[in-house]
Amino acid sequence: MQAAPQLVESYQKDVVPNPKVEMIHLSRDRNNAAALKWASKDKLPWPTIMRDQIDASLLTHYSNRLPTYILIDREGNKVAEGKGPVWSKLKTIK
């Protein structure tokens, strides 16, 4: 699956210039090399965190769907879920 160019464009436009926001890819892939190859091939500009670097409960705490977009605050509270709501909300964070 290739990251949509619009998603990368939105990241560059809405996330990069805002120091209060970051997008992180939490990989559920069991093969780190394959996940990193995919992220590199698709030129994902956001950080990719490998499955073995993540507390397993975090992967299921917020959602079991793939892919999913979740905006959380500094305390770990879910602020928005779903691609549209997340991108709409993050545009309001100043």
N, C-alpha and C positions, 0 to 999 in steps of 0.2 A: 504494500500500500504506500503510495507516495503522498507526502504532505502537500496539501493544496497550496498552490502559489499564493492564493489570497490569504491563507493563514500566516504564511511567512511574512507577507506584506503587512498584515494587521499587527503582527508581532513587532516588526520594525517601526511601524507608525505609532502604535499605542502603548507598547511595553518598554521598548528600549529607552525612550526619552523620559520615562517616569520612574524615578528612583524608589517610589513606594510600591512598585509592582514588579513581579518577576514570574515568568512562566517556566515551569519545570516539567520535563517528561519523566514520569516514573515508569520504567520498563517492567513489564510482567514476563518478559521473555526469559526462559530458563537458560538460554545460550547467550552469554554476554557478548561474545565476538559477533554473533549474528545481529544482535540489537545495535551494537555500535556501528557495524557495517551499514545497516539500514539507515541509521541517523546520519551517517556521513554521506551516503549515496544521495539521500534526499535533502542534504544540506540544511539540516535542522539547526537554526541558530541558537536555540535555547538549550540549557543544560539538560543532559540525560543522566538520570540516576539509575543504576543497575539494581535489579531485583535483590541481589545478595547484599546490597548496601541499605536496604529499606527494612524497617521493622515490619514483619509480615502482617501485623494487625492494621497497619496504615493502608495496605492495599485493599482491604475489605471494609475498613471503617467508613469510607466515604462513598464507595460505589463498587459494584462488581462488573459493570458494563465496560466494554472496550469499543472504541475509545470513549473517554468521557472527559468533560471539562468541568472542573470544580474550582470556584474561587473561595479561598479560605483566608481568614484574617490572621494576624500574628498569634492569636491565642488558639488557633486551630478550629475556629467556628466556621461552618459552611455559610457563605454569604450569598452565593449564587451557584446554580448547577445547570448544565446544558450550554452548548456552544453559544447560542444567541444571547441568553441572559448573562453569561459570564463576560462576553465581550462588551455588551451594553453597560454593565456595571463597572467594569474596569476603566471605561472611558470617563466615568464620573469621579474617579479617585484622583485627587490632586494633592 
